[in-house]
Amino acid sequence: MAVDTNMPPTAPSIRDFDYPDFYRAMVEREHLQVAKDEAKWTEQHAGDDTKVDVLLNFGCNARQTPHLMRAAVAVFEALGVNFAAVAGQQFCCGKPYSGQGLKEAAQGVVTASVKRMASYHPERAIQWCSACEMQFHDIVVPESMIKFQSDGLAAYLIEKLDAMGDKVPWKKDVKIKAALHGHLGEHVVRDGHPPIVTQLLQRVPGVEVIEFAKTEALNICDNQGLKIAKITDAEYKAAQRALEDYLTSVGADTLVTFYHSCTRELSKFKSPRLPIRHFISVIAEALGVDTPDRFSEYWQLGDEKKVLELSRPNWESWGIDEDEAKRLVHRYFVPSYAAEAPDCPCNGECTRTGASFLSAHRIDRTQQLPMAPLTGV
C-alpha cells in the first residue's frame, strides 16, 4: 500500500485511523445477513486468469446491504451476462482513504484493486458503487490505468435491456409510483444519475416515475448514519412521518434510491406508507429474482433475540458462534432510539446503530489497543 510522504508533521497518516475495524465491520454485517452459499461473489482475489465479458465490481461498502448484491447478481444471471462479481477490501476504490485526506494511500489502494480487476480480462467493468464510479472517473481513466471499459450500473443495464429488446425475460409488472432519491451537487458522476436511473426505470414494466425528490424531509439521509444514531424516538417518528407525507403530497407510493448507503440509512424509516427500495430490487422483482431485504427487516425488529434467531442460518454458515453472534447483532442491529433497547457490557456504546463503523475514525491514542494488520489492500 502507498503511504503518504512529504506531508507536514501535523497531517493525518494512515495509522491515525481505524481502517481494520472499518473493513471488519462491513464483513460482520454481511455475515449476519447472507448465508455463505448465497454470496455469489468473491472477496478474496485468487490471481486466476478467468476471462469474463463483464466484471461486476461491488467495491467494499455494499457488503452492509448484501441483499442488494444478491439482487444485482440475480439480475445479471437473468439477463444472461457472462460475468464475475467481486467485492470487499481487496477491490476497494480508495475513497475511504482520499476522504480522509490520504491521497497517496488512496492511489495505492485503487491501483492494486484495478490490477486485480484486470486479471479477469473483462471487456467492461461495471461499478456498482458511486464512490468507485467517481474514483474511476477522477483517477483511473485519466491516468490510463485500465484497458477495459468502465461504466456505472444503471447506464449498463439500459444498454443491455435495449440490446435484448423483446428477449428480456420480464416476469411481472411492478406497479409502483416512484419518487427518486440521489445526491446532487457533490460530483459530476452523481449529477448525471437522475436522468439515467429515470430512463432505466421507465423500461421496467409497470413502473411510473413521478419525480426526482427535492424535499427537506430527505435531509435525514445524506449518508448521515451518525446523525440518525443520535435521534430520539420522537425525532425518529417525526422524520418518518415527514417522509411519508412527502410521498403522499407528490402522488408517489415508493421512494426509490440510487445508492446502497441511502437505501441502508433510509430503510430504517420504512413503513407501510413508506416503501424504500434501491432501483436494482425493482428490476429484480420485474425479472422474478428479487431477494429479501434482511437489513431493514432486522433493523425494524429492534429486538436482539428475534434478530439473532432470524439471522442464525446466516451466521452459523460462516462459523460464527452464538456468543459472538449476540455481540454482533447488538452492535449493528439494535437502534439506540428503539423502545427498551437492551443494555450490554459496553454501556450502550455499541448500540449507536452501528453508525460509528460507517467510516474510518481517528484512533484515540489515550485508549489505544494493538491494531490488527491491515490485509488485502
Buried (B, 14 or more C-beta within 10 A) or exposed (E): BBEBEEBEEEEEBBEBBBBBBBBBBBBBBBBBBBBEEBBBBBBEBEEEEEEBEBBBBBBBBBBBBBBBBBBBBBBBEBBEBEBBBBBBBBBBBBBBBBEBEBBBBBBBBBBBBBEBBBBBBBEBBBBBBBBBBBBBBBBBEEEEBBEBEBBBBBBBBBEBBEEEEEEBEBEEEBEBBBBBBBBEEEBEBBEBBBEBBBBBBEBBEEBBBBBBBEBEBBEBBEBBBBBBBEBEEEBBBBBBBBBBEBBEEBEBBBBBBBBBBBBBBBBBBBEEEBBBBBBBBBBBBBBEBBBEBBBBBBBBBBBBEBBBEBBBEBBBBBEBEEEEBBBBBBBBBBBBBBEEBEEBEEEBEBBBBBBBBBBBBEBEEEEEEEEEEBEBB
